[in-house]
Amino acid sequence: MNRELREFRRLERVCLEQAALSTMDLARTALLKVAEDCRLAAEAIEAQSPPHGAFAGAVQALKIALTATRPSSRH
């Protein structure tokens, strides 16, 4: 397991823990969204065949995760 994958999984856990403790709906919703984005980024890293380099792989995984979860602004 590479460092970026572990970090995204750690951030996902932290966000979920903080969301559970949050008393504000907006903060809880935002933390859950960040946790979801981290999960998607981790899954994208796991799905990559050969890594393209540590930083480039993490950036690519995050791009994939963010584009998969954001609605398109094009009509």
Backbone as CSV, one residue per row, in Angstrom:
resi,resn,N_x,N_y,N_z,CA_x,CA_y,CA_z,C_x,C_y,C_z
1,MET,0.844,-1.170,0.000,0.000,0.000,0.000,0.894,1.239,0.000
2,ASN,0.675,2.125,-0.931,1.557,3.288,-1.006,1.120,4.405,-0.056
3,ARG,1.991,5.351,0.113,1.791,6.429,1.078,0.552,7.266,0.769
4,GLU,0.313,7.594,-0.486,-0.839,8.414,-0.850,-2.142,7.688,-0.534
5,LEU,-2.175,6.408,-0.827,-3.369,5.628,-0.545,-3.646,5.618,0.960
6,ARG,-2.631,5.373,1.759,-2.789,5.386,3.218,-3.257,6.751,3.710
7,GLU,-2.717,7.815,3.127,-3.086,9.166,3.554,-4.541,9.476,3.212
8,PHE,-4.997,9.114,2.012,-6.396,9.338,1.661,-7.315,8.539,2.577
9,ARG,-6.947,7.306,2.888,-7.755,6.479,3.799,-7.765,7.087,5.207
10,ARG,-6.622,7.604,5.656,-6.550,8.240,6.976,-7.440,9.479,7.014
11,LEU,-7.349,10.314,5.961,-8.177,11.522,5.905,-9.664,11.172,5.867
12,GLU,-9.995,10.109,5.154,-11.385,9.658,5.114,-11.867,9.313,6.528
13,ARG,-11.071,8.541,7.268,-11.442,8.161,8.637,-11.589,9.387,9.544
14,VAL,-10.635,10.310,9.451,-10.686,11.515,10.287,-11.946,12.321,9.987
15,CYS,-12.253,12.498,8.718,-13.447,13.267,8.347,-14.717,12.584,8.840
16,LEU,-14.780,11.261,8.734,-15.952,10.543,9.226,-16.089,10.676,10.740
17,GLU,-14.971,10.578,11.442,-14.997,10.729,12.900,-15.450,12.136,13.301
18,GLN,-14.907,13.141,12.621,-15.271,14.525,12.943,-16.729,14.814,12.578
19,ALA,-17.204,14.234,11.486,-18.604,14.417,11.093,-19.530,13.835,12.160
20,ALA,-19.147,12.704,12.722,-19.962,12.079,13.769,-20.021,12.959,15.019
21,LEU,-18.979,13.714,15.269,-18.925,14.582,16.448,-19.521,15.964,16.214
22,SER,-19.706,16.331,14.957,-20.139,17.685,14.618,-21.576,17.941,15.055
23,THR,-21.806,19.133,15.580,-23.154,19.531,15.982,-23.807,20.444,14.937
24,MET,-23.026,20.848,13.940,-23.548,21.734,12.898,-23.794,20.939,11.616
25,ASP,-24.997,21.085,11.068,-25.355,20.337,9.864,-24.432,20.647,8.683
26,LEU,-24.121,21.921,8.502,-23.267,22.315,7.377,-21.876,21.697,7.501
27,ALA,-21.310,21.745,8.681,-19.985,21.159,8.901,-20.026,19.646,8.696
28,ARG,-21.069,18.990,9.212,-21.193,17.545,9.060,-21.306,17.163,7.584
29,THR,-22.117,17.893,6.850,-22.295,17.623,5.422,-20.979,17.805,4.665
30,ALA,-20.266,18.872,4.971,-18.989,19.136,4.302,-17.962,18.055,4.627
31,LEU,-17.896,17.652,5.880,-16.947,16.601,6.268,-17.284,15.274,5.596
32,LEU,-18.564,14.963,5.487,-18.952,13.723,4.804,-18.599,13.773,3.321
33,LYS,-18.725,14.950,2.716,-18.372,15.100,1.298,-16.870,14.934,1.105
34,VAL,-16.077,15.517,1.983,-14.623,15.366,1.890,-14.237,13.902,2.102
35,ALA,-14.897,13.241,3.046,-14.624,11.821,3.281,-14.931,11.001,2.027
36,GLU,-16.035,11.325,1.367,-16.395,10.624,0.128,-15.347,10.867,-0.962
37,ASP,-14.909,12.112,-1.099,-13.883,12.428,-2.094,-12.583,11.685,-1.801
38,CYS,-12.215,11.593,-0.534,-11.005,10.850,-0.158,-11.153,9.367,-0.475
39,ARG,-12.346,8.821,-0.210,-12.599,7.412,-0.522,-12.478,7.163,-2.026
40,LEU,-13.068,8.044,-2.808,-12.999,7.889,-4.262,-11.563,8.015,-4.770
41,ALA,-10.817,8.934,-4.189,-9.411,9.094,-4.581,-8.622,7.841,-4.229
42,ALA,-8.870,7.274,-3.057,-8.179,6.048,-2.657,-8.543,4.898,-3.589
43,GLU,-9.805,4.802,-3.943,-10.227,3.746,-4.870,-9.588,3.928,-6.241
44,ALA,-9.460,5.164,-6.673,-8.817,5.419,-7.966,-7.345,5.023,-7.921
45,ILE,-6.677,5.284,-6.817,-5.277,4.871,-6.673,-5.183,3.353,-6.710
46,GLU,-6.088,2.688,-6.001,-6.084,1.226,-5.980,-6.324,0.649,-7.367
47,ALA,-7.130,1.329,-8.171,-7.483,0.828,-9.497,-6.390,1.045,-10.536
48,GLN,-5.461,1.946,-10.247,-4.391,2.226,-11.216,-3.509,1.003,-11.359
49,SER,-3.136,0.712,-12.584,-2.229,-0.405,-12.819,-0.851,-0.068,-12.271
50,PRO,0.097,0.279,-13.146,1.394,0.687,-12.628,1.341,2.146,-12.194
51,PRO,1.864,2.453,-11.012,1.871,3.849,-10.580,2.756,4.712,-11.468
52,HIS,2.342,5.945,-11.690,3.076,6.877,-12.564,4.021,7.757,-11.767
53,GLY,4.362,7.381,-10.613,5.112,8.247,-9.704,4.185,8.649,-8.584
54,ALA,4.707,8.782,-7.416,3.887,8.980,-6.226,2.989,10.207,-6.329
55,PHE,3.553,11.355,-6.558,2.764,12.587,-6.560,1.829,12.642,-7.758
56,ALA,2.316,12.282,-8.920,1.487,12.317,-10.125,0.303,11.366,-9.995
57,GLY,0.528,10.209,-9.397,-0.550,9.244,-9.204,-1.618,9.772,-8.262
58,ALA,-1.197,10.420,-7.191,-2.153,10.975,-6.231,-2.950,12.108,-6.858
59,VAL,-2.298,12.958,-7.613,-2.993,14.066,-8.276,-3.999,13.522,-9.279
60,GLN,-3.587,12.539,-10.060,-4.488,11.940,-11.050,-5.681,11.285,-10.356
61,ALA,-5.436,10.580,-9.259,-6.518,9.923,-8.530,-7.506,10.949,-7.989
62,LEU,-6.998,12.051,-7.468,-7.871,13.090,-6.945,-8.681,13.728,-8.068
63,LYS,-8.053,13.957,-9.224,-8.776,14.511,-10.370,-9.911,13.584,-10.788
64,ILE,-9.630,12.293,-10.853,-10.654,11.319,-11.231,-11.790,11.342,-10.226
65,ALA,-11.437,11.352,-8.953,-12.461,11.347,-7.908,-13.314,12.601,-7.960
66,LEU,-12.695,13.741,-8.146,-13.444,14.998,-8.150,-14.321,15.133,-9.387
67,THR,-13.844,14.696,-10.537,-14.671,14.802,-11.740,-15.812,13.805,-11.708
68,ALA,-15.631,12.692,-11.011,-16.702,11.695,-10.918,-17.815,12.149,-9.996
69,THR,-17.548,13.037,-9.069,-18.546,13.441,-8.085,-19.150,14.803,-8.357
70,ARG,-18.561,15.571,-9.225,-19.059,16.931,-9.477,-19.955,16.941,-10.732
71,PRO,-21.099,17.560,-10.637,-21.932,17.685,-11.831,-21.288,18.612,-12.843
72,SER,-21.486,18.318,-14.066,-20.910,19.141,-15.130,-21.634,20.484,-15.192
73,SER,-20.870,21.538,-15.442,-21.470,22.858,-15.565,-21.834,23.164,-17.016
74,ARG,-21.481,22.262,-17.898,-21.798,22.447,-19.330,-23.239,22.046,-19.596
75,HIS,-23.908,22.788,-20.445,-25.291,22.461,-20.795,-25.384,22.164,-22.258
